[in-house]
Amino acid sequence: MKNFLICLCGISAVSLLGCNPYVTKQEFAPKMYSERPTAILVLPPVNKSTAADAKDYYTTTIAGPLTNCGYYVFPIEVVNDVLKQEGLFDTETMANVPAQKFKEYFGAEAVLFVTILQWNTSYLITSGSVTVKLACELKSTTTGEVLWFYDDVVSVNTTGDSGGAGGWAGLLVQAVTTAIKTATTDYVPLARKANEKILIAFPFGKYNSLFGQDGGVRIEKKKVQESKK
C-alpha cells in the first residue's frame, strides 16, 4: 500500500509538471536564441475575419512594437510594392512561398506571418463586444523553420447601461447605448493591445538594451501551431 501511494504521488507530480502553463522564453523558442535574427520582414496579414478592412488597419500597428523589441523592420509599404512586382498580390497565397525566397527578395533574416482570426463586432440588442484575435509565426529565411509563434485575443465589452431607467424604457436606453458604444469602438487600439500581449513572449532583439538577457523570463505556454509551408 505504501509503495502504491508513493507511485501515485509520483504520477501526480509528473502530471502537474506536464500541465505547467508557463515556460521560459528560451525553452519556448530556443531557435530564436541560436539564430538571433536582427532584420524582420512583416508580410501583409492573412485575414480570416469577416471585416474586409482589417488588413489595412492592422498593418499600421505592428512595425512600432517590433522595433521597440529591438529589431529592424523592413518598411511595410516598400515590402508590399516589391511583392506586387514579384506577382504576389494575394496575401493568402504568400504563406505557400518558401521563407527563403524573402531572403532573396529583401535580405531579411526572418519573416513574420500574421493571421487575423477575429476582428469582429458582436451585437445582441442589449449586449455587445468588439474582439481582435491574432496569431503570429516567425520563420527563418535561412532554414525555413519556425523560430517562434504566439497568439492572443483582446475583447472589449460594449454593453451599454440603462441610465437608471427601469422596465421597457431602461431596455430601450440600454439597447441604444450598446449600439453606439459598439459602433464607435476603434479596432486599432485593440490590435495594438493584442500585439503587446503577443510580443511579451518575443525575445528581445539586438537593438534592445535587454538583448540576450531575457531567456529566463517566464511566459504562458502555447500549443504548437501547424506550420505554414
HELIX and SHEET records of a PDB file:
HELIX    1   1 LYS A    2  GLY A   18  1                                  17    
HELIX    2   2 LYS A   25  PHE A   28  1                                   4    
HELIX    3   3 PRO A   30  GLU A   35  1                                   6    
HELIX    4   4 ALA A   54  ASN A   68  1                                  15    
HELIX    5   5 ILE A   76  GLN A   85  1                                  10    
HELIX    6   6 THR A   91  MET A   94  1                                   4    
HELIX    7   7 GLN A  100  PHE A  106  1                                   7    
HELIX    8   8 GLY A  167  THR A  184  1                                  18    
HELIX    9   9 TYR A  187  LEU A  199  1                                  13    
SHEET    1   A 2 TYR A  22  THR A  24  0                                        
SHEET    2   A 2 ARG A 218  GLU A 220 -1                                        
SHEET    1   B 4 VAL A  46  ASN A  47  0                                        
SHEET    2   B 4 ALA A 110  TYR A 123  1                                        
SHEET    3   B 4 ALA A  39  VAL A  42  1                                        
SHEET    4   B 4 TYR A  72  VAL A  73  1                                        
SHEET    1   C 4 VAL A  46  ASN A  47  0                                        
SHEET    2   C 4 ALA A 110  TYR A 123  1                                        
SHEET    3   C 4 GLY A 128  SER A 140 -1                                        
SHEET    4   C 4 VAL A 146  ASN A 157 -1                                        
END                                                                             
